[in-house]
């Protein structure tokens, strides 16, 4: 039994990720064909890239000497607008998401309410903020108000979905315990439900603020207020020095907010 | 345990007085900040436009329903472009993100300085939204699918790189030790001990990002970087609301399908 069988050149090789060879080779072949077709429709022209490299030289040069001062006032106002938009819509989205989140928890409400709330959440999560912003800009005019509504709507979907999941998964023992003391519904919620949901919700609020800051930085491109409009204008005017300054400011802002919110989240949880 | 004593009766309380006061102070501060923000926004809003919103919105919906179904025949090509932007963008980002992630992971990086450089790439590309990348690339390369693909790819590098390198740092060190003790070279350790442990995570992250990228590639066209966003922009600028509603339906359906595919594929991986 323990005889060494001559392997005649066969070597061990690690098992493939997809066991069925037909599926494996089919997927590989399909991918190759798809990429070939997709690449051929890319309209890749070398001369355009060559011209682009020249222009990117200019842009890179501008990035090495960003101009913060010439349009300093505009940049400052744009950033302030973005931050206030993000802050106010995070809070507003959170407040509105409480009833919607309850409505989207399957164990609490009748089916029509559940479907309505879930539909609202699906709408808000499917479309990019920018698309919603365009529609709101048409309705409410240019400016940060449309941006606030957009981000509120986006935050609404985000919070409601997570809140609904949390409510569906809550530990019933604590609810039972508080209720058995004869507590009212309000007391039950504030002593048994809120403490279970709150720490995660604070973390999620900060996380969403983080997302909203990123979005608020670009909504201006479609006219919904914030630094994005300043960026768009400066790029259209070939004012690359200002554009690079704005991009650097955006990066700094996003990173600061991300670090701060991460730090707070670590301390709360 | 915080206890309130009143007329000789002890009552249990959730928090003591100091905690309660700090909490109230924090709420007050939040309220104050919100009021300042609201005033700032209100000052910068043209209220006559806002008051006009119900009429505008009603008109928009009235002109958008029913959607122009036959416009679909002109949407197949932009839809294909959108898919191309998302898929090629994800593929390109995969090619860049995987090596960067291996350089950024503490247990596979060749040197600490390389690690910080890789982390810089990850953080830097992640902080810039794909729409901003698209704006810059349209300036450099001109409008078109290529700019959109690169914008999506650059934005994804940071996202995928971060998730992949965190996965690499969490691998089980024992197989690595075992393979190394047979006298295997660095490349052999990588391909026989590390790669099999992280490949499912890498593919999962890639599919997840592809799903997000499909959403994002629907809007890069708004700044001229190809895809269905170009048609959306044109239809909105010419106030063809029945075309806009058709495009929104197409986007909704394709995002829905991509989400389904991505969920199924990730299930199959695990």
Interface residues (C-beta under 8 A of the other chain):
Chain A: X14 X17 X34 X35 X38 X39 X41 X42 X43 X44 X48 X49 X52 X53 X55 X56 X59 X80 X81 X84 X85 X87 X88 X91 X126 X127 X128 X130 X131 X134 X135 X138 X139 X140 X141 X142 X143 X144 X145 X148 X191 X214 X215 X217 X218 X221 X222 X225 X231 X232 X235 X247 X250 X251 X254 X255 X258
Chain B: X14 X30 X33 X34 X36 X37 X38 X40 X41 X44 X45 X46 X49 X50 X52 X53 X56 X57 X60 X80 X81 X83 X84 X87 X88 X91 X123 X124 X127 X128 X129 X131 X132 X135 X136 X139 X140 X141 X142 X144 X145 X146 X149 X192 X196 X199 X200 X215 X216 X218 X219 X222 X223 X232 X236 X248 X251 X252 X255 X256
